[in-house]
Amino acid sequence: MGAETARKGHEPLGDPEFGPWLAQASILIVDDEPGMRNFLVRTLGPRCKRIEEAADTEEASRKLDANHFDVVILDNIMPGRNGVDWLSEQRTIGFFSDAILMTAYADLETAIRALQAGAVDFVLKPFRSNQILNAVARCLDRVRLQRENYVLRYELRSTSDHVLLRDRLIGNSSTIQRVRDTLARVARLPTSVLLTGQSGTGKEVAARSIHSLSDRAEKPFVPVNCAAIPHDMVETEFFGHVKGAFTGAETVREGLFTYAKGGTLFLDEVGELPPAMQSKLLRVLEDRRVRPVGSEREVPVDLRFVFATNAELEKEVDKGRFRADLFFRINVMQIRLPPLKDREDDVQELATLFMGKLSQQLGMPPVPIDDSVRAALARYDWPGNVRELRNLIERTLILGMFPDDFGGQVQTESAATDSLADMEQRHILAVLRETGGNKDEAARRLGVSRKTIDRKAALWNV
């Protein structure tokens, strides 16, 4: 309505008293009284990003179909339909925003019905401007914490080295410099990016670099390992669900598409998505709308997609395991991360970085990287790439020396002339011994897949 038009061209003022999130919020006011709507628009309008009005629940439903709102402020007593009944209905068809109920009657029955309908707060009429501002601020803080906690779960599941490397690719080789230049060029564009390369080459670090250099840098970066989500949970993890959508769905819950709102959603190992989810992802990429499980309403989403895979998706398409239309849709800009063995002297710089950072984290003195170690680092093939190097440095700090069989401190004459394959075999077998034959743990430490360990073990009759 007119409130949105009147505020065009004006940046929200922000107000430290009510938190930093109000300035980025979108709010819908639903009230049949023009005077109350005008009061709320004057109070909230200058402080939030977008505010819209609805004179009845019918108009409010149309606005929810068209736009996402962070908070809905709703009057309870209105002609035709009261606010509590309308809110309860909206929750069943796909309404995830926080709702604040306004009421002139402070009876217990109204409060109970409001909570059952999904209201998170309510204010008694008449109220002062500070009361409604505080109620909105509480809603925004609650949602922010909920989303941050949910995203943090995915952060903690991540096995990459982004904690150390964060949003930049380390190294001065011409190979990695070309990659950095390409990332910087594409970061400021809305284009979807497909990152390819072997496991452990730094695809998540590259994705974070794209995010940090983009105009979405202040918004969430949500990393998701598609291979780590059980197939029967993929849809609800991505799309969210309404209450009662399936057995065990006792509350409404937003999905990853919504939690990444305004920011970047990084889908690692996208080739591992099941066929049904591939089809749904294609639809989201084309329409920029998502339909939570059990919902009758599609929700608009504004986010950037970055994809990654260590598989050759073209071959997966030929084998019928990956949708051709989805591949062509995500393969707009493909950037290949080079293996560590092709990055000239970067291994030395990375080893020094890891040694310094990990020694601080573990509270252990750094182990000197002498000439013999540097020579061994340069000779080794690094099948697990940067992740394997990081794990080697951590293991070295724990042992207090570089492993003998790596070729570092104890370097025999015969070992110095061994082939890369021989060195790789000794290193992998040493890690298997350290883990008591636990191949999953060995794969984690080496930064390679369990399939790689199984294949090597079979080759060596281990």
N, C-alpha and C positions, 0 to 999 in steps of 0.2 A: 504494500500500500504506500501511502504518501511518505511514511517515515523513511523508507529506503531512498526514495528520490531526493528528499530534502537533505540527506546527509552525503550525497555524492560529492566526491572531491575533497572530503574532510577526513583526515586521519584521526583515529580515536586518540583521545587525550591521554589515556592510561591513568591509573590512580594507585600509587604504592600502598595506600591503606587497604585496598581490596585485592591485592595480589597482581602479579604480572600477566595473568592469563586472561583477564577480563578484556583487555584491548584486542585480543585475537578471537573473541567469542562471537558466535552468531546466536541470536535470541529471537524466539517467537512469542508474542503476547496474544493470548486468547481471552477476550473479555467483551461482553456485549455493551458495556458502558463506555462511550467515547471519552468521557472525562478521565476514567482510570487508565485507558490506553494512552491518552496524551500525557498523563503524569508519568507513567512508566517509560514512555519514549523520551521525555525530557530528562528523566533521571539516568536511564541506561544508554540512550543514544550516543551522547558525546564520549562515552567511555568504552564502547564495544565496537567490534568491526562491522557487524551487520545486525539490524533489528527490523523485524517485520511484525505486522499486526493482522489479526483475524477477528472479525466481529462475532463469529459463531463457530461451532465445531465443524460444520461443513466446509467453510473456508479454510479452517485450520488443517483439515484432512488433505485438501488440495495442495496446500503449501508444503506439507510433509511429503507428499508424493513427488514434488518437484525439487525440493532442497533438503539439505541436512542442517539441523540446528543443534547446537550444543546444549541449550537449555530452553525448555518451554515453560512459560509462566501462565498458569491456567486458572481462570475463575471457576468456582464450583457451581454456583447457582446462575444458570443462564436459561433463556426461553428455549423450549424444545428438548434440550438434552443437558443434563448436568455434567460437570467436568469429570467427576469420578467415573461415571459410566463410560464416557467417551475415552478416557485414559485407559481404562481396563480393556476396552475393545482394541485400542491401538496397540497395546502390548502384545495381544494375541496375533496381530497381522504383521508385526515387524516395526516396532518403535523402540529405539534404544537410548534416546536422549534422556537426560535427567529432567524431571518435571517438578515444578514447585506449585503447590495448590494454594490459591487465595480463597479464604472463606471468612464470613462474618460470624460463624457459629463455632464455638470452641468445644463442642461436645465430643465425648469419647468415641461415639459411634462413627462420626465423620472422620476422626483421626484414624481409626482402625480401617475403615473402608478405603481411605486415601492410601495408606501403606499397602493394603492388599492389592490395590489397583496399580501400584508401582510408583507412587509419588515418593520422592526422597526427602521432601521438606514441605512445610506449609506455613503460611503467614496469616495472621489475623487482621482483618480490616477493622478500623483504619490503621494504616501503618506508616512509618516514616521512611524516607528514602534510604537511610542507612540500613534499615532492617532488610529491605529487598536486595540491596547491594551486598550485604553480608551473606544472605541466603544464596545468591548467585555465585559469590566467591567460594562458598563452601562446596557447591556442586562442582565447580570447575576444578578445585583442588582434589576432590574425591576422584573425579574421572581421570585427571592427570596421574595421580598415584596408581590407580588401577591399571592404566595403560603402561606406565613405566615398569610396574612389577611384572606384567605379562611379557613385555618385551625383554626384560632382564632375564626371564627364564630362557628365552632363546639365545640371549647373549652368553649365558653360562653354559649352554649346550654346545656352543661353537668350539671347534677344535683348532681354529686357525690361530695365527700369531698376531692378531690385530691388537692384542693388549700391549705388545711391545712395539709393533710397527705402526699401529693405529692407522692414520689416514694418508700415509705416504709410503711410496716404494723406495727403499734404500738402495743405493748403488750409483756408481759413476760410469758404468759401462755404456757404450753407445747403444747397445740393445735396450737396456732399461730406460735410457733417456728418451728414446723414440716412443716407448710406451707411455712414459709420463707426458710427453708432448701431446700425444693423441688423447689421453684422458683429459687433459686440460682443455682441449678444443671441444670435446663432446660434452663436457660437464655442464656448460652453460646453456645447452640446448635441451629441449624436452624429449629428445629421441631416446627410445629404449636401447639398451646396450647388452650385447651378448659377450661375456668374457669366457674364453676357452683356454685350455692348457692343462698340463699334468697336475695331479694332486700335489698340493703343497707349494705351488708356484706363486701364491699371493693373490688369488682372485678376489677374496673378500677384502683384502687391503686395497686393491684397485677399486672395488665398488665403493668403499668408504672414501677414497680419494675423489671419486666422481661426486659423491654426495657433498663432501666438504667444500668443493669448488663450485657447487651449483647455488642457485638462488633458494634452494630448499635446505640449506645447511643448518638453519636454526630449528628445523622440524625433525621428527623422528627418523632414525635409520633403523630399519627392522630386518635383521638377517635371519633367514630361514633355511635350514638344511632339509630339502624336500625328501631326501632318502631316509631321514630320521623319523618321519611321521608315519605311523601305521596307516595303511591304505583305507581302513574303515573310519579313520578319524580326519582324513585330509580335508574333506568338504567343510566340516564344522570348524576346524582350526582356521581355515582361510576365510570362510563366510560368516561364521558365528551362527547362532540359532535362537529361536524364540522358545519361551517356556512351553514344555510339553511336546516339542518337535519330535522327540524320540525318548525311549526309556532312559531315565536318568537326567533328562534335561529339566531340572527343577527351577531354573531361573533363566532369564534372557542373558545372552552373552555376545558381545561383539567379537568379530574375527580379526585376523591379521590385516586384511585389506583396510578395515576401519582404523585399527591401531596405528597404521602407517600414514594416516590421513595428513595430507600436505607435505609429506616427506618422501622417503625412498624405501621401497620394498625390494630387498635383495633375495632372489630365489636361487640358492645354490643347488647344484645337482638337479636342475630342472628336468633333465631327461629321465629322472626316476619317478616323475608323477604318473599315476595310473591313467589309463586312457580316458576315463570319465572326467577326471579333473582337468586333463588337457583341453577337452572340449569346453568346459566351463571357464577355464582361464582365457581361452581365445575370445569367448563372449565378453569377458570383463575388459580385455584389451581393446576390443572394438567399440563397446558401448560406454565404458567407464562407469558402470553401475553394477552393484552386487545384490543378490537376493539371498538373505540369510536362510538357513535350513528351517523349513516350516513357515516361512514368512510369505505373505501375499504382496508385499511391497518391495520394490527395488530401491536401493539406497545409492545415491550418487557418490562416487569416490574421486578424490583428487590426489593422485600420487604418481611417482615415477617408478618405473620398473627397471631393475638391472638383473640380468640372468647370468648364470655361470654353469659350466659343465666341463668335466674332464673326459666325457665321451665324445665320439664323433657323431654328431646328431644327423649328419647327412646319411651315414650308414644305418643309423637307427630308423630313419624315415624309410630307407630302402627295405629294411626288414619288417616294416609295418609296426614298429614299437613306438614310434613317435609321429604325431600328426604332421603331415606335410604343410598344411595351411598354418598351423601354429609355428612351425619352424620358420617359414617365410615371414611370419608376422614379427617374430622376435629377432630375426637375423637382419635387422636394419643396419646396425653398426657392430661389427664383430672385431674384438680386440684380443689377440692371442698373447698370453703371458708366457715368456720364454722359460725353459727349464734352467735351473741354477748352473748346470754345467756349461751352458752357452752364454753366461754372463761375465766372462773374462775374470777380473779380479774382485768382483762383488762379493764372492764367498769370504774373502779376507775381511772386508769391511763389515759384513753381516756377523761374522764370528766375533769380531771385536765388540760390536754393539750388543749382541746377546750375552757375551761374557760380562760386560759391565752392568747391564740391566738385571740379569738373572742373579748375579752375585749379590746385588743389593736386595732383591726380592727374597732370596733364600738365606740371606745373612751369612754368606760364606765368602772367604777370600777368593779373588779371581785367580784362575790358573794361568800361568804365563803361556802365551802362544809363541813358541820359539820357531826358529827357521825350519826345523824338521817337521813340526806340526803344520806350518804353512805349506810346506811342500806336499805333505799328505793331503791337506785340504784341497790343494790345487789338482792333485792327481785323481782324487775320488770322483766317481760318476754321479753321486747324489740322486739315487732313484726316488727318494722322498722329498727332494728339493729343499726349499727354505725350511719347511717344517722339520725335516730330518736333521738339518744343521742345528736348529734350535734345540731339538731333543738331545743331540750329541753334546752340546755345550752344557745343558742341564745335568746330564749324566756325568760329565767330566767334573763339574763342581761338586756333585755328591761324592764321587770317588776321590776327589782331590788331585786327579791326574787324568790325562787323556788315556782312553783304553789302549792297552798294549797292542791288541790285535787290529786297532784302527790304523796303526802305522805312525803314531805320534811320538811318544817319548821313548819307547823301545822299538827301534827300527832295525831289523836284521838285514843283512846284505841280500838274502834271498827275497825277503818281503819287499825290498825296494824295487826289485825287478819284476814283481808279480803283476799280472794283468789286472785291469779294473774289475773284471768278473771275479777274480780270485779274492780281491779286497772286499768286494760286495758280499761274497759268500761268507768270508770270515766275520764281517761286521754283523750280518743278519744272524748268523749262528751264535755269535757272542751275546746278542740281545736276547735270543731265545733261551740261552742258558741262564741269563740274569733273571728272566721271568719264569723260570722253571718250566719252560715248554708252553707257556700260555701264549697262543698265537694272536689272540685278540689284543692282549696287552703289548706284545711285541710290535704288532702293526701300528698301535697307537703311538708308541715311542718312536718308531721309525718314520711315522707320518705317511704310511702307505696303507693300502686296503688289505683286508684279511685275505682276499682272493690272491693278491700278490704273494703273500707269505705262503699260502697253500701251494701255489704254483711252484715257487722256489723250493719249498720243502720236498715236493714230489720229484722235482728235477734232481735234487741232491740225495734222494732216498732217506730223508730224515723222518 
